[in-house]
Amino acid sequence: MSSNKSSVPIVARGEAPLLQPIDIDGMRDHFRAKSKALVDKRMTEEQAIERFVHSGDYLGIELYGTVRCPMSLTRALVRSSVEGLRMAGQGVHEADLLIASGKFEAIDVTYIGQEVYGVSSVLRRAVESGQIKRVVEWSNGAISWRFKAAAMGVPFIPARVMLGSDTFKYSAAQAIQCPFTGQTICLLPALFLDVGMIHVSRADKYGNCQIDGVSGFAGEMARASKRLLISAEQIVDEDQIRERPDRTLIPYYMVDAVVEAPFGSWPGEMAGAYERDEEHYRMFVKATKSAEATQDYMRQWVYGLPDHAALLEKVGTQRLEALRIDRGDAS
Amino acid sequence: MSTDYKPSELLICLASRLMEDGSTAFIGTGVPMLAASLAQKTHAPSLVPVFEFGGTGAQLDKLPLAVGDMRTFHRAVAASGICDIMETSQRGFIEYGFLGGAQIDPYGNLNTTVIGPDHAHPKVRLPGSGGANDVASLCWRIIAIMRHDKHRFVERVDFNTSPGYIDGPGARERAGLPRGTGPYRVVTSLGVMGYDEATCRMKLLALNPGVTVEQVLDNTGFDLPVADELQVNPPPTDHELQLLREQIDPDGLYR
């Protein structure tokens, strides 16, 4: 445990270790050195994973449930040779695939479950069997604010959550007596990611990104990522982005790779574009109830397909088109 | 009034009736979504449902399947992000928070993390906090919606994911949680519980139709006092059932 360097009284400490060290000056050095050149960053999922994800990395993935998850990047990662990863688990479907692949050793977990369909059997097996060696608890607000602290370039952010709970006890947060008000406040350590993966509605070839619908924690996570992989439903002309700069959530210089991935969130949904493939998702939830059926699913839908195009071909145009939302009907 | 309804439908109606018109309500997955939609279509047309991934003030026409999906911001007043929603809660704008859980104790602490005494080697690994800890910490009044049985209503939760009154009066404030917040109601398949002001412990306020006090006590794993003026909850009305079955959940996901 690190020594208390502060004169501010620490009221309580979470027992869990920080899975990712806080290095605010290292992050500044990294961003100073990162190229700001306007260059074409288009590549395939496989190239993006190969170039920018390394064994042992700490990884973050946006968004949640089956909504706007970068599934084509996730499948490419599952098929890759990297291993020994750590992750901020604030997803569902992509987290299930990654955990089932056995690539993860440690998770900062907030929620991994199937929402209306209940618990994640994949998470259950991995945690109950000890396959995942370390599980550190956080709330959704806490993880998002940890990204925000990193985005701000500061070592922590104060918040009024997790206090008095076991979620705090099994986290790496600390609580102090506030030097201004005297109240107890929770300090959430900044969470800097080695790699972030985000699926967006549209991007240009340089990586300027726009998102339709709720932005989740994309803005904060993008800014907390040393390396950032973007998949986009559509690659659009730079002019189209520049016409509406107010819509750009992630500017290009944060981005390392831009992958065009139509139906990149399948079987999840994409706001204004397509609905969740309920039939497939139900099948997935059912399959994951046993370890064997999960691996069958993985062979059939992940390992057995060379790339995203092969997946889309397997799903079939007719099926995909049926999921599309009429523009007039978009939320 | 109808007698032909499912327990889940009664639960949704009871939760819905607690949603005040013109109030803000943080809505989690499942029953709260149906209850909010029902409330908007009946007594609370200007209820502002808030969903953690950014949807604010949606008109809930179709049942959301996830707290970030398109339906959570259908004809909403805003579609922002999670930091905005959590910060709005932290500033004190959100009146009600609706939560579920695998276990609840007499002080309203909720467990959605692990079953079993050892966190590192759990008997059952549950999803974790998600936004529940934030909702329980930051909203003014917390309403838990649960199935009522002895395994769920326990003297002490195996893991306190989302704080209720922790271990008694003043404990929330001592821990640093915002003053004046805490558990308010527990809506279950058997009745509605509130909390004693002096002890912060749960007490039985109302029975569901056809349920006896003994039944509630038999299904509760801790000492549960009964309010002096015990109420009986009216069953779902024909109108409520019709809305639920025909408009809100036509696919019967929650029946």
Interface residues (C-beta under 8 A of the other chain):
Chain A: V11 L63 Y64 G65 T66 V67 R68 V92 V109 T110 Y111 I112 G113 E115 V116 V119 S120 L123 R124 V127 E128 G130 V135 E137 W138 S139 N140 G141 A142 S144 W145 K148 A159 R160 V161 M162 L163 G164 S165 D166 T167 Y170 A175 Q183 T184 I185 C186 G213 V214 S215 G216 F217 A218 G219 E220 E269 A271 G272 E275 R276 E278 A330 S331
Chain B: T29 G30 F51 E52 F53 G54 G55 L65 A66 V67 G68 D69 M70 R71 T72 F73 H74 R75 A79 S80 G81 I82 C83 M86 S89 Q90 N109 T113 H119 A120 H121 P122 K123 V124 R125 L126 P127 G128 S129 G130 G131 A132 N133 D134 S137 L138 F159 N160 T161 S162 P163 I166 A171 R172 R174 A175 G176 L177 P178 L253
